[in-house]
Amino acid sequence: MKALFAVTKRLLASNKISFILTAVMVLCATSSGDVILSNGNYTWLLAVLTPFFFVFYDFTKLMHLGASKKDYFFGCLISYGFLAFCISLANTVIHLLIDPVYPARTVINLMDVCRWTENGMFVAGLQQMFFLLLVMIFLHVLLSMQAHWYGWLTDTLLVAVICVFTPIASLRAVLAGFFRLIMLNRNAALHIFVCLLLGAALSLAGIVVLKRKTL
């Protein structure tokens, strides 16, 4: 447990660049016009950037320091959970306190677009947190695969799905239904369950990939 705590602390401490870039975007992003994107949504950038640093920088460094693959992986999951909570809290606070007084006539926050706020801000925050956790786990597993043939195969399949499903109406409806399930979903219980289920499945896949991963 002590080693896991040390690894988690190391992961979060080494993620300074992601924090800085996200903070700069949140504080400095400006838009003109009557309809703008909420600055709070730029906090989601942290969820996108973090897996890149954990996979491509921290893994090698921690292995050289003597950390185990098990502690590294579970440290990543704990860090993702903590960051998902912080990002969700930050965007929720901005949506509640800053968006209503912004000079623009209409401020669009993705929490509204995804219909999460129809369940109240507390539940919407939970939905956002579990969605962001799923995104980070997905990116972590996908990035971890890139050094192997099955990583390139996965990339090809993802591109093929988008290219094939998008132009065909019936398949496009299936793809849209999937995104409605994992993101554009106002049914809080179903949405959180699906995010947790997919996150658990991806985590198991991530363990398999990590066992094969070498320095």
C-alpha positions in Angstrom: 0.0 0.0 0.0 2.9 2.4 0.8 4.4 1.7 -2.6 1.1 2.3 -4.4 0.7 5.6 -2.6 4.2 6.6 -3.6 3.6 5.7 -7.2 0.3 7.6 -7.3 1.9 10.6 -5.7 4.7 10.5 -8.3 2.3 10.2 -11.2 0.3 13.3 -10.1 3.4 15.3 -9.3 4.9 14.5 -12.8 1.8 15.7 -14.5 2.6 19.4 -14.1 2.6 20.2 -17.8 -0.9 18.9 -18.2 -2.1 21.0 -15.3 -0.4 24.1 -16.6 -1.7 23.8 -20.1 -5.2 23.2 -18.9 -5.1 26.1 -16.5 -3.8 28.4 -19.2 -6.7 27.3 -21.5 -9.3 27.7 -18.8 -8.1 31.2 -17.8 -7.1 32.6 -21.2 -9.6 31.1 -23.7 -11.9 33.8 -25.1 -14.6 33.7 -27.7 -16.6 36.4 -29.4 -20.2 36.3 -30.3 -23.5 35.7 -28.6 -22.9 32.0 -28.2 -19.7 30.7 -26.7 -18.3 27.5 -25.1 -18.0 27.6 -21.3 -14.4 28.0 -20.1 -15.2 25.2 -17.7 -15.2 22.7 -20.5 -11.6 23.4 -21.2 -10.9 21.5 -17.9 -11.6 18.4 -19.9 -8.2 19.0 -21.7 -6.6 17.6 -18.5 -8.4 14.3 -19.0 -7.0 14.1 -22.6 -3.4 15.1 -21.8 -2.8 13.0 -18.7 -2.8 9.5 -20.2 -0.1 10.6 -22.7 2.3 11.5 -19.9 1.4 8.5 -17.8 2.0 6.1 -20.7 4.9 7.6 -22.6 6.8 9.2 -19.7 6.0 7.9 -16.3 5.9 4.2 -17.1 9.6 4.0 -18.1 10.7 6.3 -15.3 8.8 4.3 -12.6 10.1 1.0 -13.9 13.7 2.3 -13.7 13.0 3.4 -10.2 11.9 -0.1 -9.2 8.1 0.2 -9.2 6.1 -2.8 -10.1 3.7 -2.9 -13.0 0.8 -3.7 -10.6 1.5 -0.5 -8.6 2.0 1.5 -11.7 -1.4 0.4 -13.2 -3.4 0.8 -10.1 -1.7 4.1 -9.3 -2.8 5.3 -12.8 -6.4 4.2 -12.0 -6.4 6.0 -8.7 -4.9 9.1 -10.3 -7.5 9.0 -13.1 -10.3 8.7 -10.5 -8.9 11.6 -8.5 -8.5 13.8 -11.6 -11.9 12.9 -12.9 -13.4 14.1 -9.6 -11.4 17.4 -9.7 -12.2 18.2 -13.3 -15.9 17.5 -12.7 -15.9 19.6 -9.6 -14.1 22.5 -11.4 -16.4 22.5 -14.4 -19.5 22.2 -12.2 -18.5 25.2 -10.1 -17.7 27.2 -13.2 -21.1 26.3 -14.7 -22.9 27.3 -11.5 -21.0 30.5 -10.6 -19.4 31.9 -13.7 -21.4 30.8 -16.7 -24.6 32.7 -15.6 -22.8 36.0 -15.3 -20.7 35.7 -18.5 -21.2 38.7 -20.8 -22.2 36.5 -23.8 -25.9 36.0 -24.3 -25.6 32.2 -24.4 -22.8 30.1 -22.7 -22.8 26.4 -23.8 -21.6 23.9 -21.3 -21.3 20.3 -22.4 -23.0 19.2 -19.2 -26.1 20.8 -20.6 -25.5 19.4 -24.1 -25.2 15.9 -22.7 -28.4 16.5 -20.8 -26.8 15.6 -17.5 -28.0 18.7 -15.7 -31.6 17.6 -16.2 -30.9 15.3 -13.2 -29.6 18.2 -11.0 -26.1 19.5 -10.6 -24.9 16.9 -8.1 -25.9 13.9 -10.2 -24.7 15.7 -13.3 -21.3 16.1 -11.7 -21.2 12.3 -11.0 -22.1 11.5 -14.6 -19.4 13.9 -15.8 -16.8 12.3 -13.4 -17.5 8.7 -14.5 -17.5 9.7 -18.2 -14.2 11.4 -17.9 -12.8 8.4 -16.0 -13.9 6.2 -18.9 -12.2 8.6 -21.4 -8.9 8.5 -19.5 -8.9 4.7 -19.1 -9.7 4.3 -22.8 -6.9 6.6 -23.9 -4.5 4.9 -21.5 -5.2 1.4 -22.9 -5.1 2.6 -26.5 -1.8 4.5 -26.0 -0.3 1.5 -24.2 -1.0 -0.7 -27.2 0.8 1.5 -29.7 4.2 -0.3 -29.6 2.5 -3.6 -30.6 0.9 -4.9 -33.7 -2.5 -5.2 -32.0 -2.3 -1.5 -31.2 -2.0 -0.6 -34.8 -4.8 -3.1 -35.6 -7.0 -1.4 -33.0 -6.3 2.0 -34.5 -7.2 0.7 -38.0 -10.4 -0.8 -36.7 -11.4 2.4 -35.0 -10.8 4.4 -38.1 -12.6 1.8 -40.2 -15.7 2.0 -37.9 -15.8 5.7 -38.2 -15.3 5.7 -42.0 -17.8 2.9 -42.7 -20.5 3.6 -40.1 -20.7 7.4 -40.8 -21.8 7.4 -44.4 -24.3 4.5 -44.1 -27.6 5.7 -42.4 -28.4 2.4 -40.6 -24.8 2.0 -39.3 -24.6 5.7 -38.4 -27.7 5.3 -36.2 -25.9 2.5 -34.4 -22.8 4.7 -33.9 -25.0 7.6 -32.7 -26.8 5.2 -30.3 -23.5 4.2 -28.8 -22.5 7.8 -28.2 -25.9 8.6 -26.8 -25.4 5.7 -24.3 -21.9 6.7 -23.1 -22.2 10.5 -23.3 -25.5 12.1 -24.4 -27.5 10.2 -21.8 -29.9 11.8 -19.3 -30.6 8.5 -17.6 -28.1 8.8 -14.8 -28.2 5.3 -13.5 -27.8 3.7 -16.9 -25.1 6.2 -17.9 -23.0 5.6 -14.8 -23.4 1.9 -15.0 -22.3 1.8 -18.7 -19.3 4.0 -18.0 -18.3 1.8 -15.0 -18.8 -1.4 -17.0 -16.8 -0.2 -20.0 -14.1 1.2 -17.7 -13.8 -2.1 -15.9 -13.6 -4.0 -19.2 -10.9 -1.6 -20.5 -9.0 -1.9 -17.3 -8.9 -5.7 -17.7 -7.6 -5.2 -21.2 -5.1 -2.7 -19.9 -3.7 -5.3 -17.4 -3.2 -7.8 -20.3 -1.4 -5.2 -22.4 0.7 -4.1 -19.5 1.9 -7.7 -18.8 3.3 -7.7 -22.4 4.8 -4.2 -22.2 8.5 -3.9 -21.9 10.9 -0.9 -21.5 
